[in-house]
Amino acid sequence: MAKAKPKTFYTYRDLVNMIRLNEGERPFYIYGKDIYIAERLITNLYVQQLNESFLDFNFKKVDAKKMSVASLIDECNVLPVFDNKKCIFVYDSPIFSKNKSYEKQAKELIAYLEEIPDYLMLVFFSEENATWSNSAFGFFMKNNAALDLSNAHSRLMAEWLRAGAKSISLDISSQNVDYLIEYCGHHANTPEVNARMLYTELVKLADYCDDKEVTQDAIQRICTPYGNESLEEMLCSLNEKKVSEVLYLSDMLMKNNVYPTVLLSALSNNFMVMLFYKELAKEKNVTVWDMLSEVKKSDMLRYTHKERLENIMNQSKNYSRVKIYETLVACAKYDDDVKSGKVDAKAGFLQLLCHICA
């Protein structure tokens, strides 16, 4: 096992400089719940080196959970199409796991990486924390290419979000970026809250604020406090159609200053994910890992952590596809009615819940 420590970052500039200096010349293994910070950065920097007309051929994202190293190497050995470079992102490869049965494949990968082709820009990503005894991890450690994003430093997260806000023309102060991070629950007590979730909240704010400066009130009205266990309980009870529990929990949340607009956003995403699952399940047997992968690819769905996805998949039997469609239409109508002043936000939301549970 390597004795060195993985590279950690305290500022976004440090991460940017390291990726830029590397220029894709050596492979990285990037792990931890906040890998999305590095994923977006590397995508932007590496894609700039590729011919835009042939990105579909030369920029690949590979779900490696069920992929052998031999198959991965075959993919890597395919030459670039009308370009000097190609880029491959590899997600959740089991060779980095605690399972010793993958050790032989890990050695195969190490042998390949020691002679990696000049045209290949290769990055491995995993939201799981590193297994220090793993030989593949040891290889990346030895080459100063294991990057730890298991819990991004507050300064790094704030700088990255400010850069993200600038890229989507969102006017938000440094103070309110810090407030957003705290409000959404990116701290040790809510380890499931990650960078992908926070970036989703930025996008929601951009849609809502419409060129206006973001205020703390806007954050409270629009953004989801992911660490709120009562919100999770409300969605779980809603999926089970336990109307009395749903009404009690929603009323308690609103009394604790969680806005109906926040509850509506969480509720809508819940049923969109459920519908997405039902559509996928028509074609094949879908695992929670399949769902995680598909949700990450979708621009329509907010990131949903694994336990929440499992609940939605198990509870989807309580709703037909027709009912889910009707629910999403009802959510959209409620949103329009509140914005136009036709209904009171709180009273209308309670009526919506009763309609869904009926």
C-alpha positions as CSV (number, residue, x, y, z in Angstrom):
1,M,0.0,0.0,0.0
2,A,1.3,3.4,-0.9
3,K,2.3,5.7,1.9
4,A,1.7,9.0,0.2
5,K,-1.5,10.9,0.6
6,P,-4.0,11.6,-2.2
7,K,-4.0,15.1,-3.6
8,T,-6.6,17.3,-1.8
9,F,-7.6,20.8,-2.8
10,Y,-8.5,23.8,-0.7
11,T,-9.0,26.3,-3.5
12,Y,-10.6,25.9,-7.0
13,R,-7.6,27.6,-8.5
14,D,-5.3,24.9,-7.3
15,L,-7.5,22.3,-8.9
16,V,-7.7,24.2,-12.2
17,N,-3.9,24.7,-12.3
18,M,-3.3,21.0,-11.7
19,I,-5.7,19.9,-14.5
20,R,-4.4,22.5,-16.9
21,L,-0.7,21.6,-16.3
22,N,-1.5,17.9,-16.8
23,E,-3.2,18.6,-20.2
24,G,-4.5,15.0,-20.3
25,E,-1.0,13.5,-20.4
26,R,-1.5,11.1,-17.5
27,P,-4.6,9.4,-16.3
28,F,-6.4,10.5,-13.0
29,Y,-8.4,8.6,-10.5
30,I,-10.9,11.1,-8.9
31,Y,-13.0,9.9,-6.0
32,G,-15.5,11.1,-3.4
33,K,-19.0,12.6,-3.3
34,D,-17.9,15.9,-4.8
35,I,-16.3,14.5,-8.0
36,Y,-18.7,16.6,-10.1
37,I,-16.4,19.6,-9.4
38,A,-13.5,18.0,-11.2
39,E,-15.8,16.3,-13.8
40,R,-17.2,19.6,-15.1
41,L,-13.7,21.2,-15.1
42,I,-12.0,18.3,-16.9
43,T,-14.8,18.1,-19.4
44,N,-14.4,21.7,-20.3
45,L,-10.6,21.6,-20.5
46,Y,-10.2,18.3,-22.3
47,V,-13.0,18.9,-24.8
48,Q,-11.2,22.0,-25.9
49,Q,-8.4,19.8,-27.2
50,L,-10.8,17.7,-29.4
51,N,-12.2,18.3,-32.8
52,E,-15.8,19.5,-32.2
53,S,-17.1,17.8,-35.3
54,F,-16.1,14.4,-34.1
55,L,-16.8,14.6,-30.4
56,D,-19.4,11.7,-30.6
57,F,-16.5,9.4,-31.7
58,N,-13.7,10.7,-29.5
59,F,-15.3,11.6,-26.2
60,K,-16.8,8.7,-24.4
61,K,-18.3,8.2,-21.0
62,V,-18.2,4.5,-19.9
63,D,-20.2,2.9,-17.1
64,A,-17.7,0.3,-16.0
65,K,-19.6,-1.4,-13.2
66,K,-20.1,-4.5,-15.3
67,M,-17.2,-4.0,-17.6
68,S,-14.0,-6.1,-17.6
69,V,-10.6,-4.4,-17.9
70,A,-10.0,-6.2,-21.2
71,S,-13.1,-4.6,-22.6
72,L,-12.0,-1.2,-21.3
73,I,-8.6,-1.6,-22.8
74,D,-10.2,-2.6,-26.2
75,E,-12.2,0.7,-26.0
76,C,-9.1,2.7,-25.2
77,N,-7.1,1.1,-28.1
78,V,-9.6,2.3,-30.7
79,L,-7.8,5.1,-32.5
80,P,-9.2,8.6,-32.6
81,V,-11.5,9.5,-35.6
82,F,-10.1,12.4,-37.6
83,D,-8.3,13.8,-34.5
84,N,-5.0,13.5,-32.6
85,K,-6.7,12.9,-29.2
86,K,-9.6,11.0,-27.7
87,C,-11.0,11.2,-24.1
88,I,-12.6,8.5,-22.1
89,F,-14.3,9.0,-18.7
90,V,-14.7,5.7,-16.8
91,Y,-17.2,5.6,-13.9
92,D,-17.5,3.2,-11.0
93,S,-15.0,0.5,-12.1
94,P,-15.1,-2.4,-9.6
95,I,-11.3,-2.8,-9.8
96,F,-11.1,0.1,-7.2
97,S,-13.3,-1.8,-4.7
98,K,-12.5,-3.9,-1.7
99,N,-13.3,-7.0,-3.6
100,K,-10.1,-9.0,-3.9
101,S,-11.4,-11.0,-6.9
102,Y,-10.6,-7.9,-9.1
103,E,-6.9,-7.8,-8.2
104,K,-5.8,-9.6,-11.3
105,Q,-7.7,-7.2,-13.5
106,A,-6.2,-4.3,-11.5
107,K,-2.7,-5.5,-12.4
108,E,-3.8,-5.8,-16.1
109,L,-5.0,-2.2,-15.9
110,I,-1.7,-1.0,-14.2
111,A,0.4,-2.7,-16.9
112,Y,-1.7,-0.9,-19.6
113,L,-1.5,2.5,-17.9
114,E,2.3,2.3,-17.6
115,E,2.4,2.3,-21.5
116,I,-0.7,4.4,-22.1
117,P,-1.0,5.6,-25.7
118,D,-0.1,9.3,-26.4
119,Y,-3.5,10.0,-27.9
120,L,-5.5,8.9,-24.9
121,M,-6.9,11.2,-22.2
122,L,-8.2,8.9,-19.5
123,V,-10.0,9.7,-16.2
124,F,-11.5,7.3,-13.7
125,F,-14.4,8.6,-11.4
126,S,-16.0,7.1,-8.4
127,E,-18.3,8.7,-5.8
128,E,-17.2,6.0,-3.3
129,N,-14.2,6.7,-1.0
130,A,-10.9,5.1,-1.9
131,T,-9.8,1.6,-0.7
132,W,-6.3,2.2,0.3
133,S,-5.2,-1.5,0.1
134,N,-6.3,-1.6,-3.6
135,S,-3.3,-1.9,-6.0
136,A,-4.9,0.2,-8.7
137,F,-5.4,3.0,-6.2
138,G,-1.8,2.5,-5.1
139,F,-0.7,3.0,-8.7
140,F,-2.5,6.4,-9.0
141,M,-1.1,7.4,-5.5
142,K,2.4,6.7,-6.6
143,N,1.9,8.8,-9.7
144,N,0.4,11.7,-7.8
145,A,-2.8,11.2,-9.8
146,A,-5.3,10.2,-7.1
147,L,-7.5,13.2,-6.4
148,D,-9.5,13.3,-3.2
149,L,-12.9,15.1,-3.5
150,S,-14.6,13.1,-0.8
151,N,-15.7,16.3,1.0
152,A,-14.8,19.5,-0.8
153,H,-13.3,22.2,1.4
154,S,-15.8,25.1,1.9
155,R,-13.5,27.6,0.1
156,L,-13.1,25.2,-2.9
157,M,-16.9,24.7,-3.0
158,A,-17.7,28.4,-2.8
159,E,-15.1,29.3,-5.5
160,W,-16.4,26.6,-7.8
161,L,-20.1,27.7,-7.3
162,R,-19.2,31.3,-8.0
163,A,-17.5,30.2,-11.2
164,G,-20.5,28.1,-12.1
165,A,-22.8,31.0,-11.4
166,K,-20.8,33.2,-13.7
167,S,-20.9,30.6,-16.5
168,I,-24.8,30.7,-16.5
169,S,-25.0,34.5,-15.9
170,L,-26.4,34.2,-12.4
171,D,-25.9,37.2,-10.2
172,I,-25.2,35.9,-6.7
173,S,-22.9,37.4,-4.0
174,S,-20.1,35.5,-2.2
175,Q,-22.1,35.8,1.0
176,N,-25.2,34.2,-0.6
177,V,-23.1,31.5,-2.2
178,D,-22.0,30.6,1.3
179,Y,-25.6,30.8,2.5
180,L,-26.7,28.4,-0.3
181,I,-24.0,25.8,0.7
182,E,-25.1,26.0,4.4
183,Y,-28.9,26.0,3.6
184,C,-28.7,23.0,1.3
185,G,-26.7,21.1,3.9
186,H,-23.2,20.5,2.5
187,H,-21.5,19.6,5.7
188,A,-20.4,16.6,7.8
189,N,-23.9,15.9,9.2
190,T,-25.4,15.4,5.7
191,P,-22.8,13.4,3.8
192,E,-25.2,12.6,0.9
193,V,-25.3,16.3,-0.2
194,N,-22.7,16.7,-3.0
195,A,-21.5,19.2,-5.6
196,R,-23.9,17.9,-8.2
197,M,-26.9,18.7,-6.0
198,L,-25.5,22.2,-5.3
199,Y,-25.0,23.0,-9.0
200,T,-28.5,21.9,-9.7
201,E,-29.7,24.5,-7.2
202,L,-27.7,27.1,-9.0
203,V,-29.5,26.2,-12.2
204,K,-32.9,26.4,-10.5
205,L,-32.0,29.9,-9.1
206,A,-31.0,31.0,-12.6
207,D,-34.4,29.9,-14.0
208,Y,-36.2,31.6,-11.1
209,C,-34.3,34.9,-10.7
210,D,-34.3,35.8,-14.4
211,D,-31.3,38.3,-14.4
212,K,-32.1,39.5,-10.9
213,E,-29.6,39.3,-8.1
214,V,-30.1,36.2,-5.9
215,T,-31.3,37.0,-2.4
216,Q,-31.5,34.7,0.7
217,D,-35.2,34.8,0.4
218,A,-35.0,33.4,-3.2
219,I,-32.7,30.7,-1.9
220,Q,-35.3,29.8,0.8
221,R,-38.1,29.8,-1.7
222,I,-36.4,27.8,-4.5
223,C,-33.6,25.6,-3.1
224,T,-34.0,22.3,-1.4
225,P,-32.7,21.8,2.2
226,Y,-31.4,18.3,1.5
227,G,-30.5,17.6,5.1
228,N,-34.2,18.0,6.1
229,E,-35.3,14.5,7.2
230,S,-38.9,15.6,7.5
231,L,-38.9,16.4,3.7
232,E,-37.7,12.9,3.0
233,E,-40.4,11.4,5.3
234,M,-43.1,13.5,3.6
235,L,-42.1,12.2,0.1
236,C,-41.9,8.6,1.4
237,S,-45.4,8.9,3.0
238,L,-46.7,10.5,-0.2
239,N,-45.4,7.6,-2.3
240,E,-47.2,5.2,0.1
241,K,-50.4,7.3,-0.1
242,K,-50.5,7.8,3.7
243,V,-52.5,11.0,3.5
244,S,-52.7,11.9,7.2
245,E,-48.9,11.6,7.6
246,V,-48.3,13.6,4.4
247,L,-50.5,16.4,5.5
248,Y,-49.0,16.5,9.0
249,L,-45.4,16.5,7.8
250,S,-46.0,19.1,5.1
251,D,-47.8,21.4,7.5
252,M,-44.9,21.0,10.0
253,L,-42.4,21.8,7.2
254,M,-44.2,24.9,6.2
255,K,-44.5,26.0,9.9
256,N,-40.7,25.6,10.0
257,N,-40.4,28.0,7.1
258,V,-39.9,25.6,4.2
259,Y,-41.7,27.3,1.4
260,P,-44.4,25.4,-0.6
261,T,-42.4,26.1,-3.7
262,V,-39.5,24.1,-2.3
263,L,-41.9,21.3,-1.4
264,L,-43.4,21.4,-4.9
265,S,-40.0,21.1,-6.5
266,A,-39.0,18.1,-4.4
267,L,-42.5,16.5,-5.1
268,S,-42.3,17.1,-8.9
269,N,-38.8,15.6,-9.1
270,N,-40.0,12.6,-7.0
271,F,-42.7,11.8,-9.6
272,M,-40.5,12.5,-12.6
273,V,-37.9,10.0,-11.3
274,M,-40.7,7.5,-10.7
275,L,-42.0,8.0,-14.2
276,F,-38.5,7.7,-15.6
277,Y,-38.0,4.4,-13.7
278,K,-41.3,3.0,-15.0
279,E,-40.4,3.8,-18.6
280,L,-36.9,2.2,-18.2
281,A,-38.4,-0.9,-16.5
282,K,-40.7,-1.6,-19.5
283,E,-37.6,-2.5,-21.5
284,K,-35.4,-4.3,-19.0
285,N,-34.7,-5.1,-15.4
286,V,-33.4,-1.9,-13.8
287,T,-31.1,-1.8,-10.8
288,V,-30.6,1.2,-8.5
289,W,-27.2,1.6,-10.0
290,D,-28.7,1.8,-13.5
291,M,-31.0,4.5,-12.2
292,L,-28.2,6.5,-10.7
293,S,-26.4,6.4,-13.9
294,E,-29.4,7.4,-16.0
295,V,-30.5,10.2,-13.6
296,K,-27.0,11.7,-13.8
297,K,-27.2,11.8,-17.6
298,S,-30.6,13.6,-17.5
299,D,-30.9,17.4,-17.6
300,M,-34.6,17.1,-16.5
301,L,-34.0,15.3,-13.3
302,R,-32.2,16.5,-10.2
303,Y,-29.6,14.3,-8.6
304,T,-31.2,11.8,-6.3
305,H,-29.1,9.9,-3.8
306,K,-29.1,6.1,-3.8
307,E,-31.4,5.4,-0.8
308,R,-34.0,7.8,-2.1
309,L,-33.9,6.1,-5.5
310,E,-34.4,2.7,-4.0
311,N,-37.5,4.0,-2.1
312,I,-39.0,5.5,-5.3
313,M,-38.4,2.3,-7.2
314,N,-40.0,0.1,-4.5
315,Q,-42.9,2.5,-4.1
316,S,-43.6,3.0,-7.8
317,K,-46.1,0.1,-7.7
318,N,-48.5,2.4,-5.9
319,Y,-48.9,4.6,-8.9
320,S,-49.8,3.9,-12.5
321,R,-48.1,5.7,-15.3
322,V,-51.4,7.5,-16.0
323,K,-51.6,8.7,-12.4
324,I,-48.0,9.9,-12.5
325,Y,-48.7,11.9,-15.6
326,E,-51.8,13.4,-14.0
327,T,-49.8,14.3,-10.9
328,L,-47.1,16.1,-12.9
329,V,-49.8,18.0,-14.8
330,A,-51.5,18.9,-11.4
331,C,-48.1,20.1,-10.1
332,A,-47.6,22.4,-13.1
333,K,-51.2,23.8,-12.8
334,Y,-50.7,24.5,-9.1
335,D,-47.4,26.3,-9.8
336,D,-49.2,28.5,-12.5
337,D,-52.1,29.2,-10.1
338,V,-49.8,30.3,-7.3
339,K,-47.7,32.5,-9.6
340,S,-50.9,34.1,-11.0
341,G,-52.4,34.6,-7.5
342,K,-55.4,32.3,-8.2
343,V,-54.7,30.2,-5.1
344,D,-53.0,30.6,-1.7
345,A,-49.7,28.8,-1.8
346,K,-50.1,26.8,1.4
347,A,-53.8,25.9,1.1
348,G,-53.3,25.0,-2.6
349,F,-50.4,22.7,-1.8
350,L,-52.4,20.8,0.8
351,Q,-55.2,20.4,-1.7
352,L,-52.7,19.1,-4.2
353,L,-51.4,16.5,-1.7
354,C,-55.0,15.3,-1.1
355,H,-55.5,15.0,-4.9
356,I,-52.3,13.0,-5.3
357,C,-53.1,10.6,-2.5
358,A,-56.7,10.0,-3.6
